[in-house]
Amino acid sequence: SYLNEKAGDDIVKVEVRESINNKYGEGNEITIKFTELINLFNHKNANYYLTTQELIYSIDDQPSILSPPLIHLQDDFPMIPKIMGNLIPQNINLWMGYSKELSTSGLHHDYHDNLYILLSGEKHFTLYDPNEYINMYLVGNVVKLHSNGRINYEDQITLADGSHVSSNKAVLINEKLDILTKKLIKAEEDGIITTDIENEIDQTLEDALDAEIDANDYIDSNDENDEDDENNEEEDEDENEEDNDITSYLIENQNKKQKIENIKLIKPNNFSHVDTSLSLSELTTQFPRYVDAYSRRYEVTLKAGEMLYLPAGWFHEVKSKNSKDEIHMAVNYWFHPPDNNSYDKPYTSDFWKNDWIKRGY
């Protein structure tokens, strides 16, 4: 097939479940060749799901926009769809699964604006406004809801566009340093005393160093948060740490067994504790505020060829199934959430624009 020819040898991360009676989102993952996964789907195996992939980091520690298998399929889609104007992508993903019955992602929100494009199958979204966060029984402790929907948790404070204040400060300092350097060169050419300019450059360099240290500390403490979007569609681990120890179990992979041992995971901040499969009476007893929010939900069903734009912070549960006997497959773009009400300049800062240019796009 075309996918096999283009990306069959790629190693991909796949989420697995023991049977169709189990849900995805338990954090059970294996790595296999993309061609093996396609073969499993061709044999109507409903216990595997292609989810987000591990990010590839450059020499200067920049996370990639694309991971396998999309790296070898990037000639088939634009990096920025025209409809998205001047928004800057954070990550692009491919989703694939085989399921005759609806399989759920778990209730959660994303940190980025999401353009979800369904290529085949059917997806049903249950949506809640970001202002419902108080009713979602989230794992993390919310400390700020930005006006554009971006949600901040303790120790994960960002600006509305998702960047850190230290990162933006560093950009401004570099711009100032560039201006001062040109000013210094001009003063020297004109024979003007440059002591004041040199002192200002020294102070700016110190500010730049401080900003870099602050930004690095922020990145180190938020690596897990940066990957929450990449894991959130299918991660829904148990709350208690002791319950997260999966000692050993077997998963059928064609005619052989694959053994997954000692998986220990922590439920992401942006996930809800609510088990939406509970009855109304059980939900009312255990999660009464969620039941109140449920009356204000939005329901959206996507068919092949349709798209959904989901801004940052919107809570959603996604249920997927095949159409007829085909797999369900989708591509989604995550964009840094805009914080400026302008098509031409969606971000108040040039931070993400400069980052995109630096990447060579």
Secondary structure as UniProt FT lines:
FT   HELIX           2..7
FT   TURN            8..9
FT   STRAND          11..16
FT   TURN            20..21
FT   STRAND          29..33
FT   HELIX           34..42
FT   TURN            43..44
FT   STRAND          48..50
FT   TURN            59..60
FT   TURN            68..69
FT   HELIX           70..76
FT   HELIX           82..84
FT   TURN            85..86
FT   STRAND          89..97
FT   STRAND          103..104
FT   STRAND          113..120
FT   STRAND          122..128
FT   HELIX           130..135
FT   STRAND          142..145
FT   TURN            147..148
FT   STRAND          151..153
FT   TURN            154..155
FT   TURN            160..161
FT   HELIX           165..189
FT   TURN            190..191
FT   HELIX           195..221
FT   HELIX           223..226
FT   HELIX           228..231
FT   TURN            232..233
FT   HELIX           241..244
FT   STRAND          246..253
FT   TURN            254..255
FT   STRAND          256..263
FT   TURN            269..270
FT   STRAND          271..272
FT   TURN            276..277
FT   HELIX           280..286
FT   HELIX           288..294
FT   TURN            295..296
FT   STRAND          298..303
FT   TURN            304..305
FT   STRAND          307..310
FT   TURN            312..313
FT   STRAND          315..321
FT   TURN            324..325
FT   STRAND          328..335
FT   HELIX           351..358
FT   TURN            359..360
//
